[in-house]
Amino acid sequence: MLPVVAVFALLVCITRSSTGLPFEQKGFWDFGKEFDVQDLLMMMKDEEDGSAFGEVDPQEQPGCPFGCQCSLRVVQCSDQNLYEIPRDIPHDTRLLDLQGNKITEIRENDFKGLYQLYALVLVNNMISRVHPRAFLPLGRMQKLYLSHNHLPAVPRNLPASLVELRIHDNRIKKVAAGTFSALGTMNCIEMGRNPLQNSGLEPGAFTGLKLNFLRISEAKLTGIPRDLPENLRELHLDQNQIQAIELVDVSQYRDLFRLGLSHNRIRHIEHGSLAYVPNLRELHLDNNRLNKVPSGLAQMKYVQVVYLHSNNISEVGVNDFCPTGFGMKKTFYNGISLFDNPISYWEVQPATFRCVADRNAVHFGNHKK
Ligand SMILES: *[C@@H]1O[C@H](CO)[C@@H](O)[C@H](O)[C@H]1NC(C)=O
């Protein structure tokens, strides 16, 4: 029996799964729960482990801004109807939570002196302007959460220490060349639900990044963007208008583990494309316009999960999923979805799924979930 336990605990940005497929694996973004201050505190503690976190500096106990609660270097000012970033935030603050306010602008000196800040939470505000020097003092900041604001662009001069940026649901139409150029330790960017077209991603937009995780779902992409960071392990481009996958689209991403392309308009996958991503574990192609199983799947040694439901696939060949030679596949499938396709299911030979871990792993009935 081959081990079928997926070992995906690689990334910082993982959260919980949300759909109800029986074999759904953990590790996908949960839109409802973008982050949790408690999780953040745990992460902070883990990463600090044994440092001064939690200690009270006896020399200086500056006041807590009005409307906020301050303890253990965490300043909580969420849902306070604030129109601007409060002044007098203690200089030793590690976590600043300003979510759910009415902040429209980040000014030049708003974060002055906060050189110990680890995480800044600004989600659910009305921020449309960020002063280009506003983030300069934040030399230790690792996590910046700007989702659900009105930003027209990724802010400039992000701190080089940044590891995770979430800027989901803003108004970004363009990512200029060099936007991320100084951010060599960045691991994860979530920038879905922005009105981004392929033409809005300037050549060089992602230069300098060594990302593990990139999500540009719910945008207006018509193709897989070119020149994304080469060492990407997860790429999520669901809910765009992508029509095809061509060799050049995937030829640079040998390390890709997960590729999410659900809810696009893909009709065509160029023959040989999958050979460029030999390490793929999960491929999500459900809710597209495919009329056959992508070629090359059977040659992929590690692929475990393939979503193909809600396409226009009318036939499944006996060698579409599994190799013909014994021992060619290193990990068996533990999830294949084919429901909601015009397949004559009784014509699919049982041997088609000979490299599947167990029969419950094939979701096959001709019905919607
Ligand atoms: C589905 O495939 C059939 C041929 O197999 C084709 O006639 C039909 O137009 C396709 N439907 C869509 C929505 O692409």
The ligand as a Gaussian input file, in Angstrom:
#p B3LYP/6-31G(d) Opt

LIG

0 1
 C      -19.472000      20.016000     -25.424000
 O      -18.877000      19.106000     -26.339000
 C      -19.664000      18.832000     -27.478000
 C      -18.893000      17.800000     -28.318000
 O      -18.460000      16.746000     -27.537000
 C      -19.922000      20.084000     -28.252000
 O      -20.782000      19.812000     -29.358000
 C      -20.559000      21.135000     -27.363000
 O      -20.688000      22.341000     -28.055000
 C      -19.728000      21.324000     -26.128000
 N      -20.377000      22.237000     -25.211000
 C      -19.808000      23.320000     -24.753000
 C      -20.627000      24.133000     -23.798000
 O      -18.682000      23.668000     -25.054000

